Amino acid sequence: MNVKMKFSMFMVLFTLFLFLFPSIFSAHAYIKKSTPLENETVEKSPNEVMIQFDESIQPAFNSIKVFDSEGNRVDKKNGRVDPKQPSILKSGLKENLPDGKYRIKWKVVSSDGHPVEGVIPFQIGTEDQGTAVIHKETKGYTPKADLIIIRWLQYLSNACFVGILFFYLVVLPKGFRQNGVADKIFYRLLCTSFVLLFLSILLNLPLQTTIESGFPWSEVFSFQLFENILKNTTFGQTWIYQAAILLALALITFFIQMAKSTKRVILWACFGLGTALLLTKAITSHAAAQTNQFLTISMDFLHLLAASIWIGSLIGFTALLPWRKSAEMKQDYLQMLKRFSKWGIILVILLTFTGVFGSLLYLPNLSSLVQTNYGKVLTGKVILFLLMIILAAVNFMNGKRKKERGLAATLWGELSIGVIILILSVVLTNLPTAMQSPGPFKESNVVNQGNQVTLRVTPNIIGENLFEVTLKDQQGKPINDIEQLNLTFTMLDMDMGKETVNLNKVSEGKYEVKGLHFIMTGDWNVHVHVLTKSLESIDTDFSVLVGSQ
């Protein structure tokens, strides 16, 4: 079997793997079920309230409080994460609470370090309480300027450190490596990137403390808060590993200039430690909020590594740009561009497949690319990535044809786009994914030789929704002779039985019902059953992904 055939088989298998294996998850913790449900009316005062999330929540910085309509707290102040089921947050209630409206105010930190909070209203007693309806709220963390700057600095400096080492060890010709001027340039770049990396990781500790605790910067420099972060959160444990790696890097980097025979070994050791820092970043990303963490973290790590090598190598090329004007080094510089193109193809393949993998995990459908903030940012990142590939192809052709005209502009353009992509990556890593808010559902099925059944669900979240069914015949006219129309709801992620509800006619061919029929987030099957006056049946099924907000 020749190399081309082997590669083709690998690509086919890998593509099938990406599309068939991934399971869908949201990355920020969201509610799967609550007791009581949103706006549920219970006849008697419950003993406790419970919220079940889609993932384990961290033991630090969580709270659950229950208030009556006057703002008085009515829980027993014993809110806690269930030690046997760390995805459940619950609290006891005072005995014999009077009839009225109540609200559960909650806050948790998901496994990827993002805080989520919200309000779940419910009512005790079936009588009309005569007060305004309280709507459910769920609010995730939105990236702010401090996070974007510090995390972008970490991404960029880590990419610079790893990529420059790769460029020096693999791409740079041996003659250039023996050039004393080149050594000085790369050592300065390496030291600068290390200092910036050290600074960004150092600032990450108080930054994460502000995110998880909700306190401003002026109040987070507390030993107790830092201790809570370091001991009780995934981020804190990872930060300790990062600090240890940084210490080892500092010691090894110090000996680079002093070593001669072992210099290459030391540089590869630095590359390995820099790569390990990228792995720790993947551990605290969206990938950490998945049951199969090994796969998702590995894919996220490969994405980061490929991006770092590409951007760091571009920094190496731009640092040596003046050499293209030298008669002695011009040809070697252009040949170096051509040589890097082989690695560039591998990097593009890695970035493409790992990017597709991530998209399959975080996007429920194509419409979420334009309906959600996560989808819009991801779309921008993909467009910039394509522009970066175009510029890389131009640089490759310049190297192949041994032309240096316009090379500086295209190299700087490629690097600038890469830096902007890193900013978007920071935003994506800290935005709630599109899985939490897939948006209103609307889909049409054609059944019974041309009859069209359309189901619309708004807002398509756990709790109360409006379900609307529209019926049209082959000519597109409303179907009028309807005796009965009902929906049957079945939760596909777990066995919860079935619920059937009748819809009310609002106009010719249009039926609606409003209610609490989606009591958990996830995949639901909605079966539409229509019975005409002539006793003919129209049946069809819709698969609906229900969000949390």
Order of alpha helices (4+ residues) and beta strands (2+ residues): alpha-beta-beta-beta-beta-beta-beta-beta-beta-beta-alpha-alpha-alpha-alpha-alpha-alpha-alpha-alpha-alpha-alpha-alpha-beta-beta-beta-beta-beta-beta-beta-beta-beta
